[in-house]
């Protein structure tokens, strides 16, 4: 209303929004020109390394000089106006750090830039020399003069893997068996036998590629990170049991190569497979792959955390250029290793099909296939157990610190979830209703507790002065009658706490999922909590270390 009475005042107040803004200096792309230095002391404006006998680029606008292959992409946009042709002729190739390196100096130091734009070529060179001294001083102070020294290192080759030449990791081999033998050999064989030889050759070749990947991961990534970075225990967490896996597969490949090179035509490899996938060999595979695969997600998470560091990400990109890695990074290599066990059944089944004429060979291969599947089941179980432990810690972290409920007339607190070696047996995340309260059910060995959601946190729920923790001992799970029924009865027949509860799910189709999860948790629980298992000193020490590691993760 005040503006309508005084249009002049309205115009003045409104004129603030129509004032012409000052033009911001526009960043222009670099005007790169190829350059080459011979026997001079010129250095790169990004990594400060000599440019002698290396392809370089020179900007005609801001006189920046960088390595053409490695440092060009790191330089900021050109922030100086394009010089005239006469001026550009009078400026020599720079030997000092130029304007794009202002990120290493304070933000307020802009007077040097304006002075450089209005001075002649001699003053520009003097100022650049001063800036170079300042930047080099900051490099030496921060100890980062050689931060990117890995860019100048020669790539790792197959000859640098330090493996037995007999294994042939450094050799290029054809993709099929036929080119490795003469036509005189193939003419004597039936088509079915040739296929069998091709399948055995494929088995050996894929094992070689797996060993090559393991050794490259060790030499390129692990040893490179040990040399240029201080990762501490995170390096072992990123590549768990890598040396053990490498030793297992190199020994396996050694036996396969001995059989392969004993004669042009391989009679059988079933005995080698039985030895590898049974006894101590199977135990080693279960232990190494169980830990490696179960810590897969943890390894990738650690890698992603370090990837925010520009120097670490540059190191990974530099490593991916290596032809041995075939553009695979750390996550891709870790995933490749976890998938190896799943490839063995696919490689053994064709051998069984092409060995129908030899019953003994077929039985051996069938037994080897069954042994591999047993190893896979064991590894999957370890992975599932690790996921449950991670889920238990996630639940623990989301429960409010002051929240509690009652269990057998005692207070059940947040810390009780990690006590008495309780393990997560089942968890259904989809919320059900417990007396009209939203309550995801979490089944832990010894009890079922039903916390309620409050935004992103959990709090224990106690309905009608009943315990919010239900013992799994002697717990009966019954379905409420009716097709559209959403109710599940939890009947505790334990004399210590006889109770009956009703749990309702949101959708009738989810009821069976809940019932299966609850019954599986009850079956996996001991008959009585008092039946304590006698543990050896080593087992007690291992449980103590596991609990301490959980506490460290929580802290």
N, C-alpha and C positions, 0 to 999 in steps of 0.2 A: 504494500500500500504506500509506503514512504517513497518508493521509486516512481510510482505513477504520478505523485504530486510534483515531483522535481525531476523532469526528464533529463535535465543537464547532469544532475548528480548521477542518474542512472547510466548516462552515457559514459561518465568518467569511471564509475565503478566497473562497468562492462569493458572499458577499454583495456583493462589489465589483461584480459584474456586474448586480446588481439595484438598485443605487442609483438613485434618481430623478434623472433629468437635469434640468438647469435649462431652463425654457422659453425658447426663443429668440424674440425679438420677430418677429412675423409682419408681412410687408409687405402693406399694404392698397392697393387701387387708389385713384387720385385721385378725389375728389368734385368733378368739374368743374361749373362754373357759367359760363354765357356772360356775357361782360363787354365793355364798349366804353368807350374813353377818348376824350374830346374836349378838346383844348387843354391837356393835362396832360403832365407829364414822366415818366410811367410808362414802364418799359422791360421787355422780355422777359427772363425769368430764364435763358433758354438762350443766345440770341444777343446780348443786351444792346442790342437795337435798340428804338427808340420804338414804343409800341403805339398811337399816336394815329391815329384814324380807320381802324383795322384790327381785324378780328374777333379776339377774344382769349378765353381760358379762364382761370378762377380756381378754385383748389382750396380748398374750405372747411376741409380738415384742416390742410394744411401751408402754406397761403396762397401757393402758387406761382402765378405768372401767366406765360402763354406765348402765342405766336401760335397761333391755332387751326389754320391750314392747314399750316404748315411745321415748327414746333418741338415740337408736342405729342408726337410719337412718340419724340423723343429724351430726354425727361425720365424719370428712374428712377422706380420705384414709390414710392408714398407711404409714408414710414416714421415717421409721427407718428400718435398715437391720434386718433380722431374727437373733435372738440371738441363741447361741449354747445351747445345752441341759444343760451343766454344768452352764452356765451363767443364764439360765432361772430358774434353781432351786434356785439360791441364791438371786433372786429378789422377794421381798414380794409383796402382792397385794397393789396397789398404794392407797394413801390417798390424793394425790394432783392432780392438773390439769396437763395434759401431753401435748405432742407436738401438737395434733390436734387442740388445742385451740390457736394456734399462730395467728389466724385471729383477735383476740382481741388486739394483740400487734403490734408494728411497723414492717414494712416489713424488715428493715435493721438489725433487731436483730436476726441474724443467727448464731452468734458465740456460743450461748448457746446450739444450736442443735448439732454442731460439738463437743463441749466439752462433751455433754451427751453421744455421741456415743463412745467416747474413755475412759470413766471413768468406775469405777467399780460400783457395785450395791449401795454402801453407798453414793457415790457422786451423783449418779442418783437420789436417794431419796432426798438428800439435795437440788439439783437443782430443782426438782419438787416442793418441799415445797416453794422455793423462787418464782417460777413461779406462784404457786397457790396464794401466797400472792399478787403478782402483779396483777393477773387477778381479784381476789376478790376486790382489791382496785379499779380497773376500773369499776367493777360491782356497787360498792357502789357509785362511783363518778357519774355514769350515771343513777343511780336510777333504774337499770335493774336487780337487784338480783332476783326479783320475776316476771320477764317478762313472764315466762311460768308457773306461779302458777296454771293456770286453768287446766294443765295436771294432777295435783294431786287431783282435785275435783271429787267427786262422781257424776255419771251421773244423770240427772233428770229422775224420774220415773213418771208413771201415777198418783201416790199418791201425787206427789209434784205440781200438776197443779192447786191446790186450786179451785176446782170446786165442785158443789153440787153432792154428791154421787148418788142422784136420777137420774142424767143424764146418769150415767153408763159409763163415759169415761174411767174408770180404769178397766172395766170388759171385759173379752174375750167372745165374742158372736159368735155363729155359722153363717155361710154365708147364710143360708136359714131359712125360718120360720118353716118348718115342725119339725125339732128337738127340737124346743122350746116348743112345745105342745105335749101332749100324743096322742097315736093312737086312743084313744076313741074320741078325738075331730075331727081328720081328717076323721074318718069313717063316721061322720054325715054330712060332707060337700061334695058338688059336686066338680068335677075336676075344673070347671071354677071358683068356689069360692076359691078353694085352690090357684089357680094362682093369683087371686086378692089379697089374703092375702100375697102371696110371694112378689108381687110388692109393696105393702104398707110397708112390712118389709124392702125391699131393699131401699125404700125412706128414712126410719128412720135410717137405718144403715149407709147409705152414708152421711146423715146429721151429724151423730155422728162422723164419720171419719173426716169430714170437721171441725167440732168444735175442735176435738183433734189436728188437724194440726195447727189451729189458736192459740190454747193455747200453744202448743209446740214452735211455732215461738216466742211467747211473752216471755215464760220462759227461753228457751234455747238461742235464738239469741239476742233478744232485751235486756233482763236483763243481759245476759252474756256480751254483748258489752258495756252496761252501766257500768258494774262493772270493766271491765278490760281495756277498751279503752276510749279515749276522742274524740268521733266523733261529738259531738255538734248537730247541726241541720241536719247533713247528716244522722243521725240515723232515724229521722222522714221522711226524703226524701227516705230512703231505705225501710221503712215499713209504708207507708202513711195510715192513718185511720185504723190501725190494731185493736185498742181497740174498735172502733165503730163497725167494722165488727164482732168482737168476741161477743160483746153484742147482736147484732141482731140475730146471729145464735144460741147463747145459749138460748135466749128466745124462738126462733122457736122450738128448740129441746125440751125445757121444755114442750111446749104444745103437741108436738107429743108423748113424753114419757107418759104424763098423760093419753092420749087417749089409748096408747098401753097397759098400765098396768091396765086399768080399767076393761078389760075383755080379755080372751084368743083370742077371735075372734073380730077384729076391724070392726065396722059397716061402718064408713066413716072417711076420713080425708079431705074431700073437703071443709068443713067449715073453717078448720084451714088454708088451702091453700088460700082461698079467703081473709081471714083476713090478711095473711102475704103479699100477692101480690097486695093489694089495699089500698087506703087511705094513712095514715101516714106510714104504713109499706113499701109501694111501694116507697114513697118519700125518706125514709131512705136508702133503697137499691140503688136507683138511685144516691143519693148523695155520699154514701160511695164507691160503686163500680165504679161510674163514675170517682172519683178522683183516686182511687187505680189503675184502669186499664189504665187511661190516663197517669199516671206517671210510668207505668211499665218500659218503656225503660230508663227513667231517673234513676230509682232505680237500674237497672242492670248495667248501666254505672258507678254509684257511687261504687257499689260492685266491679266491675272490677278494678277501680282505687285503691281501698284499697287492692285488692288481691296481688298487687306487694309487699306489706309489708309481710315479712316472718312470723312475729308474728301473723298477722291477718289471713294469709292462714293456719297457724298451728292451730289456734283457730277453723276455719271452719272445717278442717279435724277432729279435736278432737270432734266437735259436731256431725259430720256425723256418728260417730261410735255409737251414741245413738240409741238403737233399736226403739224408738218412731218415729224417723225421717226416718227410712228405707232407709238409705244412701242418702237421699235427702239433697242438700245444699240450700243456700239462693235463688239462681235463680229458682231452681226447686220448692221450696215452694211458691214463689211469683207467678210463672206460674200456679201452682195448684189452688191457690185462685182465680185467674182471670178466670179460666175455670168453676167455680162452677155454675154461672148463666146459662151457656149454657147447663148444665146437667139437669136442671129442666124440660124443655120440653121433653127430652128423658125419664124422669121418670114418667111424667104425662100421656103421650100418651098411654102406656100400661094399665094404670088405666081406661082410657076412653074405650078402646077396651073390657075390661073385665066387664064393667058396662052397657052393652047394654040393659040388662033386666030392669035396673032402670033408667028411663028417667030423673028424677030429679037429680040423682047423676051425670049422664052423662052431663047434662047442666051445673052443677056447675063446674065440672072438665074442661069442654070446656071453660068456662069463666075464670077459673084460668090459663089455658094455654094461652089464649089471653092476660091476664094481664102480664104474664111472658114475652111474646114476646114484649109487649110494653116497659117493663123495659129494655130488651135487646136493642131495637132500641134506646132508650134514652141514654143508656150507650155507645153504638157505636157512637152516635152523639157527645158525650162529648170527646170520644177518638179521633175522626176525627178532632174536633175543636182544641184539644191540639196539634195534629200533624201539623195542619196548622200554629198554633202559633210558634211551633218549626221551621217549614220551613221558616216562615217569618223572624225569628231571624237569621236563617242560610243565607238567602238572604241578609239581612242587613249587616251581617258580611263580606260577600264576595264582596260587592260593594265598590269600591275605595272611599276614604274619600273626595277627591277633585272633584269627578265626579258629574255632574248636568245636567239638561235639563230644558226646559221651559214648563209651564202649565198655560194657560190663562194669558199670558204675565208676569208671575212671575217665578222666579227661583225655580225649584223643586230639592231639595237636598236629600242627603241620609237620613238625620234626619227626613224628611217629611214622610217617610214610617211609622214611629212609632207615628206620630202625628195624632190628630183628631180621635183617636180610630179606625184607619184603621185596617181592618181584611183581611186576605188572603182568598179569595173566591175560587180561582182555580189556579193551576200551572201546566203547561205542560213543562216537563224538556227537551223533545226532541226538538232540535233547529230547527227553521224555518228560512226563509230568509226574511228580510225586506229591500227591495231595495239593494239586494246582500250583506246584512250584517247579520251575524249569530246572532240570537236574540231569546233566550227563552222568552216566554211570561209569565208574572206573573200578575194575576188579583187580585187586592186589592179593597175592597169596596171604591168606589169613583173614581177609576182610573185603567187603564191598562198601566203598564209601560214595556217597552221593552229594557232591558239592553243587551249589547253585551258582549260576552265572550272574555276575554284576559287572556289566560292561565287558572288559577284557580280563577280569579276574574271577577266581573261584572263592566261594565261602561255604563252609559246612552248613548243612541244613538239618535241623532237628524237628521232625513233624510230631505235633501233639505230645511233646515231652518223651518221644521215643528216641532211641539211639539213631544217629545218622550213619553209623557204621554197622554193617551186617556181617557176621562171621560166615565164612565159606564152609566151615566144618558143619556137616550134617544139614546142609541147606538144600531144600527141595525147590525146584523150579516148575511151576504149573501154569498152563495156559488157561486164561479165562474163556469160558464157552461163548460161542457166537461167532459167525463169520465176520461181522463187522466189529467184533470186539477188539479193543486196543489195550486190554489189561493183561498183566503178568503178575502172578502171585509168587512172592518170595516167602517160603515157609521155613523158619528156623526151628528144627527139632532138637537143637542142642539144649541140654538141661540148664546150662549156664545162662542162656539168654533166649528163652522160647518167645518168638514173636512171629507175626504174620504181617506182611506188607503187600501193598498193591502198587505196581509201577505201570504207568500208562505211557504208551508211545504216541507220537503224532499221527502216524499212518499205520493201518492194519498190516500192510505188506512188510513193515519194518519189525514186526513182532517176532518173526522167526529168527531174524538176525540177532536180536537181543537174547532170545532163548538159547540159541547155539553158543553165543559168546559166554553167557552166564554158566551154562552147563559145562563148557570146556574149562572154565576157571575153577569150578567145583571139583571136577575130575582131576585136575592138576594139583589140587591142594591135599595136604596130609590129612589123615583121618582125625588126628587130635593134635592140638598145638603143643601138648605136653610131650609128644613123641619127638624129642630133640634128636637130631642127627649128630653123631659123634664125628667131629672133623679132625683131621690130622693137623700137625703144626704148620705144614706147608699150605694146606687149604685155608687155615685160619689167617695166615699171613697174606695169602692172595685176596681173601675177602676184605682184610683190613686195607690193603693197597687200593682195592677197587673203591671202597667207601671214601678213602682219602682223596682219590682222583675225582669222585663225584662232588665232594665238598669244595675242591679247588675250582671245579667248573661253576659251581653255584656262586662262589665268592667272586 
